[in-house]
Amino acid sequence: MPSPSQPARSKPANSTRVGEEPVIDLNAAHLTLGNAAATVRILKGINLQIGAGETVGVLGPSGAGKTSLLMVMAGLETLTNGRIALVGTDITKMQEDPLAALRRDLVGIVFQAFRLIPSLTALQNVAIPLELAGRPNAEAIASAALKSVGLGHRMTHLPDQMSGGEQQRVAIARAIAPKPRILLADEPTGNLDSATGEKVVNTLFKSAQDAGAALVLVTHDAALAARCSRVLHIEDGVIAGDTKK
């Protein structure tokens, strides 16, 4: 992968373009896990705004809170204190059913583990969330998403008939098929060799650009993060650095 570019000057974590509503907006966000006898403070008062179309790399040591931050952005973890809004909707205290519907329509998630259903074809894996959401022409939408990631020739293949890189691209197609406003990726190349990882990353960036989605990418790879327009450094549950190009 390309070597990191020269770092730009740090800017405040709450900076967005004037007049632009952020698609991700965290204010004094705290996340504490465990019980009274053994609590762990994961996120410690994070303020962060991410605008539409931004690409954001999130770096930090293991245990710093990177993945927890991503899970909060996805609505998969509930803040202990503070506030989070996605595309202008406050989800801090939202009940699970409306939250699941909002996440389904606005957020695409790509995990390190591909999380494909092994008994379904690539086309079915991408189409089934659309069908469950009641989207008309779910298979046509899924087919277009697979073609956009270069897998038009793999639609009828099962996951175990595809390479790791192809499976991850199916996962990307599944995430982008609903045209989300937010695309979240947690170590998407962690299980792939460098050459395959490069193809997957190119697909991820292009897919986010084509959809006009904000991309938040958690990674241990500084060179990969440097491909983003903005790099966050997370240390011990706080934002220690926020660099924009």
C-alpha positions in Angstrom: 0.0 0.0 0.0 1.2 3.6 -0.5 3.4 5.1 2.1 1.8 7.7 4.5 1.8 11.2 3.2 3.3 14.0 5.3 1.0 14.8 8.2 -1.0 18.0 8.0 -1.6 20.4 10.8 -3.9 19.2 13.5 -7.4 20.7 13.7 -10.1 20.5 16.4 -12.1 17.3 16.5 -15.3 19.2 16.2 -14.5 21.1 13.0 -16.8 20.7 10.0 -17.5 22.9 7.0 -19.5 26.0 7.8 -23.2 25.4 7.4 -22.8 21.7 6.9 -24.7 19.3 9.2 -22.5 16.5 10.3 -23.6 12.9 9.5 -22.0 11.7 12.7 -22.1 14.0 15.8 -20.8 13.0 19.2 -20.9 15.3 22.1 -19.2 14.5 25.5 -19.6 10.8 24.6 -18.8 8.4 27.4 -18.9 4.6 27.3 -18.4 2.5 30.4 -18.7 -1.2 30.4 -18.9 -3.7 33.3 -20.7 -3.5 36.6 -20.1 -1.5 39.8 -17.5 -4.0 41.0 -15.5 -3.9 37.8 -16.2 -1.0 35.5 -14.0 0.0 32.6 -14.1 3.4 31.1 -13.8 2.9 27.3 -14.6 6.3 25.9 -14.0 9.4 27.9 -15.9 12.5 26.8 -15.3 12.4 23.0 -16.5 15.3 20.9 -16.4 14.5 17.2 -18.2 15.6 14.1 -17.8 13.9 10.7 -19.2 15.4 7.5 -20.8 13.9 4.5 -18.2 12.4 2.1 -15.3 12.6 4.6 -12.9 9.6 4.8 -11.6 9.2 8.3 -8.9 6.8 9.4 -8.9 5.8 13.1 -5.6 4.8 14.5 -4.5 3.8 18.0 -3.1 0.9 20.1 -5.1 -2.1 21.0 -7.6 -1.3 23.8 -7.6 2.4 23.0 -11.3 2.4 22.2 -11.2 2.4 18.4 -13.7 -0.4 17.8 -15.9 0.7 20.6 -16.1 4.2 19.0 -17.1 2.5 15.7 -19.8 0.5 17.5 -21.2 3.6 19.1 -21.3 5.2 15.6 -23.2 2.2 14.3 -25.7 2.3 17.2 -24.5 -1.1 18.3 -23.3 0.2 21.7 -25.3 2.7 23.9 -23.5 5.6 25.4 -23.3 5.8 29.2 -23.3 9.6 29.1 -23.3 12.2 26.4 -25.1 12.4 23.0 -24.8 11.0 19.5 -26.7 12.0 16.4 -26.6 10.3 13.0 -27.7 12.4 9.9 -29.4 14.8 12.2 -31.3 12.2 14.3 -30.5 11.9 18.0 -30.1 8.2 18.6 -28.8 8.4 22.2 -31.9 7.1 23.9 -33.6 5.6 20.8 -35.4 2.3 21.3 -34.0 -0.8 19.5 -36.7 -1.2 16.7 -36.5 2.4 15.4 -32.7 2.3 15.9 -32.4 -0.9 13.9 -34.5 0.7 11.1 -32.3 3.8 11.0 -29.1 1.7 11.0 -30.5 -0.4 8.2 -31.3 2.7 6.1 -28.3 5.0 6.9 -25.4 2.9 8.0 -23.3 0.3 6.2 -20.9 -1.8 8.3 -17.9 -3.9 7.1 -16.3 -6.1 9.7 -12.9 -7.9 9.7 -14.8 -11.2 9.7 -16.9 -11.3 6.5 -20.1 -12.5 8.3 -21.6 -14.0 5.2 -24.3 -16.7 5.4 -22.5 -19.8 4.1 -25.6 -21.4 2.6 -26.5 -18.4 0.5 -25.0 -17.2 -2.8 -23.2 -13.9 -3.1 -26.4 -12.4 -4.7 -28.6 -13.7 -1.9 -26.2 -12.5 0.8 -26.4 -9.0 -0.5 -30.1 -9.1 -1.3 -31.5 -10.6 1.9 -31.1 -7.5 4.1 -32.9 -5.5 1.3 -35.7 -8.0 1.2 -36.1 -8.0 5.0 -36.3 -4.2 4.8 -39.1 -4.5 2.2 -37.1 -2.9 -0.6 -38.6 -3.4 -4.1 -36.3 -4.9 -6.7 -33.9 -6.2 -4.0 -32.1 -8.6 -6.3 -31.6 -6.0 -9.0 -30.1 -3.6 -6.4 -27.9 -6.4 -5.0 -26.8 -7.4 -8.5 -25.8 -3.8 -9.2 -23.9 -3.6 -5.9 -21.9 -6.8 -6.7 -21.1 -5.5 -10.2 -19.9 -2.2 -8.7 -17.3 -4.1 -6.6 -16.2 -6.3 -9.6 -18.1 -9.4 -8.7 -20.7 -9.6 -11.5 -19.2 -13.0 -12.4 -19.6 -14.4 -8.8 -23.3 -13.9 -8.1 -24.2 -17.5 -7.9 -21.2 -18.6 -5.9 -21.3 -19.6 -2.3 -18.9 -18.0 0.2 -16.7 -21.1 0.4 -16.3 -21.0 -3.4 -14.8 -17.5 -3.3 -11.4 -16.2 -2.1 -11.1 -14.2 1.1 -10.8 -11.0 -0.9 -13.9 -11.8 -2.9 -15.9 -12.6 0.3 -14.9 -9.2 1.7 -16.0 -7.5 -1.4 -19.4 -9.3 -1.1 -19.5 -7.8 2.4 -18.8 -4.4 1.0 -21.5 -4.8 -1.6 -23.9 -5.8 1.1 -23.0 -2.7 3.1 -23.3 -0.2 0.2 -26.4 -1.7 -1.5 -28.9 0.4 0.5 -27.0 3.6 -0.4 -26.0 4.4 3.2 -25.0 7.9 4.3 -22.4 6.4 6.6 -20.0 3.5 5.9 -18.1 2.0 8.8 -15.2 -0.5 8.4 -13.4 -2.3 11.3 -10.0 -3.7 10.2 -11.5 -4.8 6.8 -8.1 -6.1 5.6 -7.1 -7.8 8.8 -7.6 -11.3 7.5 -6.2 -10.7 4.0 -2.8 -10.7 2.4 -1.4 -7.3 1.4 -2.2 -7.7 -2.4 -5.7 -8.8 -1.7 -6.1 -6.1 1.0 -5.1 -3.4 -1.5 -7.9 -4.5 -3.9 -10.4 -4.5 -1.0 -9.3 -1.1 0.2 -9.6 0.4 -3.3 -13.1 -1.1 -3.6 -14.1 0.4 -0.2 -12.9 3.9 -1.0 -14.5 3.9 -4.4 -17.8 2.5 -3.0 -17.9 5.2 -0.4 -17.1 7.9 -3.0 -19.8 6.6 -5.4 -22.4 6.6 -2.7 -21.3 10.0 -1.3 -21.0 8.3 2.1 -18.8 9.3 5.0 -16.3 6.5 5.5 -14.8 5.7 8.9 -12.1 3.1 8.8 -10.6 1.6 12.0 -7.1 0.2 11.3 -3.7 -0.5 12.8 -2.1 0.4 9.4 -0.8 4.0 9.4 -0.3 3.8 5.6 -3.9 2.8 5.1 -5.2 5.5 7.4 -3.1 8.1 5.5 -5.2 7.4 2.4 -8.1 9.1 4.2 -8.8 12.8 4.1 -8.7 12.9 8.0 -6.8 10.8 10.6 -7.9 10.4 14.2 -5.5 9.0 16.9 -7.3 7.4 19.8 -5.4 6.9 23.0 -7.0 5.6 26.3 -10.5 6.5 25.2 -9.9 10.1 24.1 -9.0 11.7 20.8 -5.3 12.5 21.1 -4.9 13.8 17.5 -7.1 14.9 14.6 -5.3 15.6 11.4 -7.0 16.8 8.2 -5.3 17.0 4.8 
